[in-house]
Amino acid sequence: MFEGLDLKNMGKMVEQMQEKAQDIQEQSKNIALTAKGGGGLIEVTVNGTGEVTDISIDDLMMDDKTSMQIMLISTVNEALKMAEANKKSQAMSMFSGINPFGTN
């Protein structure tokens, strides 16, 4: 089952994964993902770690608090989904180039 598994390189592989994870985490802070709601009346921007970094609300929304709240919630949720998809994509890329069988 584990034929060809190079245990001598396992520590090196773990170290490479840790370095890639740290790099990805740092890069994620600089990624901006923007979701738009209500035809662009509301925009929510999050970074790659899922932190909300900006919210823009068109003045037209100020007269209808209920609609604004509903659109804001859905737009924030959409932005957070984008951040989560970005995290998954980066996690998958972290494993590229790492071969536990030592046959690069």
C-alpha positions in Angstrom: 0.0 0.0 0.0 2.8 2.4 0.8 5.3 1.2 -1.8 7.6 4.0 -2.8 6.7 6.2 0.1 9.9 8.0 1.1 9.7 8.5 4.9 13.1 10.3 4.9 11.5 13.1 2.9 8.3 13.3 5.0 9.8 16.0 7.4 10.8 18.1 4.4 7.3 17.7 2.8 5.7 18.9 6.1 8.0 21.8 6.2 7.2 22.8 2.6 3.5 22.6 3.4 3.9 24.8 6.4 5.8 27.4 4.4 3.2 27.3 1.6 0.4 27.7 4.1 2.1 30.8 5.7 2.7 32.3 2.2 -0.9 31.7 1.2 -2.2 33.2 4.5 -0.2 36.4 3.9 -1.2 36.6 0.3 -4.9 36.2 1.3 -4.8 39.4 3.2 -4.0 41.3 0.0 -6.8 39.8 -2.1 -9.9 41.8 -2.6 -13.2 40.1 -3.4 -16.2 42.2 -4.1 -19.9 41.1 -4.2 -22.6 43.4 -5.6 -26.3 43.3 -4.6 -29.4 45.1 -5.8 -27.9 45.7 -9.2 -24.8 47.3 -7.8 -26.6 49.5 -5.2 -24.7 47.7 -2.5 -21.1 46.4 -2.7 -19.3 44.5 -0.1 -15.5 43.8 -0.3 -13.8 41.1 1.7 -10.2 40.0 1.8 -9.0 36.5 1.2 -9.3 35.7 4.9 -13.0 36.6 4.9 -12.7 40.0 6.7 -15.0 42.7 5.5 -12.8 45.5 4.3 -15.3 47.8 2.7 -19.1 48.4 2.3 -20.6 50.8 -0.2 -24.3 51.7 -0.2 -25.8 53.8 -2.9 -27.8 56.8 -1.6 -31.0 55.4 -3.2 -31.0 52.7 -0.5 -31.1 55.1 2.4 -34.9 55.6 2.1 -35.7 51.9 2.4 -34.1 50.5 5.5 -35.7 47.1 5.3 -34.6 46.5 1.7 -31.2 47.8 2.5 -30.8 45.4 5.4 -32.0 42.4 3.3 -29.7 43.3 0.4 -26.8 44.0 2.7 -27.1 40.6 4.4 -27.3 38.7 1.1 -24.4 40.7 -0.3 -22.2 40.1 2.7 -23.1 36.4 2.6 -22.1 36.2 -1.1 -18.8 38.0 -0.4 -18.0 35.5 2.4 -18.8 32.6 0.0 -16.4 34.1 -2.5 -13.7 34.2 0.3 -14.4 30.6 1.3 -14.1 29.4 -2.4 -10.8 31.4 -2.6 -9.5 29.7 0.5 -10.4 26.2 -0.9 -8.7 27.0 -4.2 -5.5 28.2 -2.4 -5.5 25.1 -0.2 -5.6 22.9 -3.2 -2.8 24.8 -4.8 -0.8 24.3 -1.6 -0.6 20.5 -2.4 0.6 21.0 -5.9 4.3 20.1 -6.3 4.5 18.1 -3.1 5.1 14.4 -3.8 5.2 12.1 -0.8 6.8 9.3 -2.9 10.0 11.3 -3.5 9.9 10.9 -7.3 9.6 14.6 -8.3 
